[in-house]
Amino acid sequence: MSWPLDATSLPRAPVPPSGAVDALLAVAPDAELLALSVDVTVARLEARQLLAVAAALNEVPGVRLADMFATADPLVLRTVYALDLEGRYLVLETAHSEPFLPALHEVTPAAFVEECELFEQFGLQPAGDEMLNRLSVPLHV
């Protein structure tokens, strides 16, 4: 799999200790961790692990969903968590070969608006049959 963010050419920083990273690794021990800086850690994981990781991160004090966005070709979802107590970010990268994603709003209600936007822009359909709200996205986007 070729990732849009080729971290092999970027300098590596050590992954600082973090309750959020510990929670992630407890659920997805095979996640690939890349510390792009002391402020940003990227974790690449399987799409099937995303919901369990999100639920685990919800239990860590000071961790909140900050953003979700995707890139096309290849289709990669990035779920950004703010680690407020640490002053850092954790970015979860999941590659998707199918236009489906776990319904993150089931464990993180704030993800619902992001899921609606991802559906409009990329056709990424959250699991389940919940009706997605239409957002005002300009036609040229």
N, C-alpha and C positions, 0 to 999 in steps of 0.2 A: 504494500500500500504506500503510495506517495502522499505525503502530507503537505498541505500548502505552506505551512511554517516549517522550513527546513532548519531545524535547530542544530544540525551537525556543523554548520558554518558559524554558529554563534558561540561566544565565550560562555563557558559553563561556570556557574556559581554553585557552591554547595547548597543542598536543600536544607534550610534552617529547620530546627525542631519545631513542630507545630501539632497542636491537638487535632486540627482539621486533617492534616496529612496522616496522622496516626489513625483517625477514624476512617479515612479513605482506604488506607492499606489493610485495615482489619476486614473490610468488605471486599476489596479488590486487590489482593496481594500481588498480582501480576501486573499492576498498572505501571506504566513507564513514567518516571518522574524526570522532568527537566526544569532546572532552576535557571530561568532566563536572566534573573537578577536577584538581588536580595529581597526585592519587593514582589516578584511574580514567579509562581511555580506553576508549571503546566503538567497535568497528569493525563496521559493518553490511556483510554480504557475501552473495553468492548461496549457497544451500545446496550447490550443486555444487562450490563452492570450499573447503568446510569441511575436507575430508580433506587436501587439499594444504596448506592453511594449518596444520593441526594437525601435519602431518609437518615442516613448516618450523620451527614453534615448538619442536618436540622437539629440534632441533639447536642452539638458542640456550642457552648456559650460564645457569643460574639461573632458567629458566622451567619451571614445572610446572603441570599441570592441577589446579585447585583445586576446581571444582564444575561441574555441568551441571544446568540446570533449564529448565523451559518454562512458557509461559503459553498459555492457550487463547483463541481468538476475538479476534484472529487467532492462529494457532499460531506462536509464535516460540520458538526454541531459543536459550538463552544458555549459552555455554561460557566459563567463567571461568578465566583463567590468572593465577597469581601470578608476578610478576616479582620474585623474591626479592632479587636483587642491586640492584634499583632501589627496592624498597619500595613497589611499585605493583601495580595490577591491570589486566589487559587483558580486556575482555569482548567476545566474538564473538557478534553477533546474526545469526541466519539465520531468515528467514520460510519456513514450509513449507506449501504448498498440498496436498501429498500426505502421508499418514501414514508416510513413510519418511525415514530419515536415513542418512548415510554411517556405516559401521561404524568409528567412531573407535577402538575397542579394537584394531583391527589395527595402528595406529601408536602408540597410547597405551593400554597394557593397563589402566591404572587407570580408564579410561572404561567398562569393562564393567559394573560395578555401577550406575553412573549410567544406562547404556543400559537395564538391566533395570528400573530405577525409572521411567524415562520411558515405557517400553512399558506398564507397569502403569497409570500415571496418565493417559497421553494417547494410548496406542495407537501411539506412534512406534516403528516397527519398523526396527532397524538392517539395513542391506544384508547379504546373505549368509544362510546357513541354520544358523548356530550357535544351539544351544538356549539360550534365556534362562533364567536362574535366577529362581525365584519369591522375592520379597522379602516381608517381613512389613509390608504396608501395611494399616492399619485400613480396614474397609469403608466408613466414613463419609467417607474422604478422596477 
